[in-house]
Amino acid sequence: MKKYLPILVILATTIIIFASGLHHHVNFETLAKHRAFLTTFVTDNFVFASLIFITIYITVTALSVPGASIISITGGFLFGTFVGGSWILIGATIGASILFIAVKTAFGETLREKAGPWVAKVQDGFDKDAFSYLLFLRLVPAFPFFVVNIVPALLNVKFRTYVIATLLGILPGCFVFASIGSGIGSIFDSGQMPTIKSLITWKVLGPMVGLAVFSLIPIVIKRFKKS
């Protein structure tokens, strides 16, 4: 029962958040409404505000609550591109690691024991190039973040490999989102309300996809040498 405790706590907390409707307040309207208070609070209490933001990001990531993109942009708005991107990177990596450990502890061993030939084959292939695959999945924005947090835990990826690939893979996106957030104040000033779709365009995502493809080169070279 002990091994299921972390994942049960995560599930229970997630249910409470959804049941209370707190996730509905994670939007640009809320940010614009409380803009003056938030910016003043960050200016007057920088260290405390930074700790609060990182803690919120860790919680959102570990619980897989929707709204991480908006929170990332908020981080850039409140702290700027470099500092905001750094806090996002720290929060997302720690939150993803917590979820990874919880899932691996609860289900990793059971899945390995009951895995059929197909699952075992997938796991074997993933093990050989886990770092490159994970880096690719992290860099491509098309894959849901929470899915990429969970699947490696079920495939018995080493924790060290998972953390390093996660850190490097999400690094570009963290600073891209923070950069977008650092300029969102001008949109509020114009009286407009931005949307994720209007902010995250292919002009922004294109370079990240290019990096993702580049990350697969070691796998291609390895396969080419074997053939």
LINZI-V409702 format. One record per helix or strand. SS is the DSSP state (A for helix, B for strand). FROM is the first residue (numbers start at 1). LEN is the number of residues. If there is no record, write none. Layout:
ss = {SS:SS}
from = {FROM:FROM}
len = {LEN:LEN}
//
This chain:
ss = {A:A:A:A:A:A:A:A:A:A:A:A:A:A:A}
from = {2:22:28:35:46:68:81:117:130:145:159:184:196:202:217}
len = {19:4:6:10:18:12:34:12:10:10:24:6:4:14:10}
//
